[in-house]
Amino acid sequence: MSHTQDPLFEPLEWSGLTLHNRVVMAPLTRSRAGQPGDVPTPMMAEYYAQRAAAGLIIAEATNISPIAKGYVFTPGIFTPEQIAGWRGVTDAVHARGGHMVLQLWHCGRVSHVSLHDGESPVGPSAVTGETCLAFGLDAQGNPARVPASPPRALTLTEIRSTVEDYARAASNALAAGFDGVEVHAANGYLPHQFLASNVNRRGDAYGGSLEGRCRFLFEVVEAVTGVVPRGRVGVRLSPLFTGNDIADADPVETQGHVAAHLARVGIGYLHVADTDVMRQVAPKMEAILAAIRPHYQGLTMLNGAFDGPRAGAALAAGEADLIAFGRPFISNPDLPERLRRGGPFTPPDPATFYGGGAEGYTDWPTLDSAGGA
Ligand SMILES: Cc1cc2nc3c(=O)[nH]c(=O)nc-3n(C[C@H](O)[C@H](O)[C@H](O)COP(=O)(O)O)c2cc1C
């Protein structure tokens, strides 16, 4: 008999791995990669190891190539030094019995010339994200939030080489010891820019029709599943997301089409995120699920403003197999244990989300260190 009735703590067999619980650490950019070279550091290894009680950790969004970068101090997975740095992280997590996948990131137009020696960022089309903010360097060379620079449209040759960059990054992730990868197709970054009709104005095979707008993401998924066993490839979507100037004419149709394709491919999991909650938009998971569910019945992870009771209810209702927690994991390294006990939970501090050192990063108390609270 199982020691708990809480579905959050039922183990899950996932593609040859046993995930110890259904509590996933959501991908969280913390902008603390080592300089120069955007290399994962021993401090990052400590941070992730502290959170290894999660059933699965999704490492922070990680640039697949130099031009993919849209924020200073974010790590990459395209140089030998970055691969070696990540190996230190995955070894530390595995030593604690955890499992970890890497989120593959290309910011596309959400980027800035200061990150690319004055060169323009790239996107599906030369359409500037009017409300998009990158994290670049200001006129004095100091890290700062800056309006995204006007992008230029990728050529067909560049689209092919970008797809290859995803495959190479996925292969590098395996070399770095990750248990799998997650394709970041959410939150208005490059794959999402291709999907969205207001950003993708291409007249060629990668734009126009629904099929055309989906082609880039489908080719990325095909390339990545050619390198990583498909059962270990997740895809993150944020179906009704309206940030980063995303305004698809029919997101329900677009995202449903994507979900149906991913169901046919048989990916390892679909990560369905309601990330607008980060901008104080009211949660809309019900509407999101109504768009996705008819098309996809495979392994599903949900994210967006979940707490323990809501997570347990979603699992019990069969709406999800896994629940990802973002902000709660920042300030509660032992989040699974706190969820098991019903709290208490330490609130996060947005002032230390991005950049800096150990403060607000590796120094959050656990129940044990706080004396059992
Ligand atoms: C500091 C911070 C960094 C984030 N970085 C990423 C990221 O790298 N990749 C991603 O897909 N989402 C990222 N997100 C979104 C989270 O994964 C998650 O979707 C969001 O926080 C909502 O979940 P929550 O309510 O559990 O925090 C980030 C969110 C925060 C607060």
The ligand as an ORCA input file, in Angstrom:
! r2SCAN-3c Opt
* xyz 0 1
  C      12.437     34.404    -12.635
  C      11.686     33.646    -13.683
  C      12.378     33.087    -14.739
  C      11.698     32.334    -15.710
  N      12.412     31.725    -16.703
  C      11.785     30.908    -17.584
  C      12.533     30.168    -18.541
  O      13.771     30.204    -18.583
  N      11.828     29.392    -19.409
  C      10.463     29.318    -19.391
  O       9.882     28.602    -20.216
  N       9.742     29.986    -18.463
  C      10.381     30.747    -17.561
  N       9.651     31.378    -16.580
  C       8.219     31.054    -16.421
  C       8.056     29.941    -15.387
  O       8.603     28.721    -15.859
  C       6.565     29.703    -15.058
  O       5.894     29.436    -16.256
  C       5.917     30.929    -14.393
  O       6.712     31.383    -13.329
  C       4.506     30.580    -13.887
  O       4.568     29.493    -12.967
  P       4.488     29.753    -11.373
  O       3.181     30.448    -11.146
  O       4.545     28.378    -10.761
  O       5.640     30.614    -11.000
  C      10.299     32.162    -15.621
  C       9.609     32.747    -14.547
  C      10.276     33.479    -13.596
  C       9.513     34.059    -12.438
*
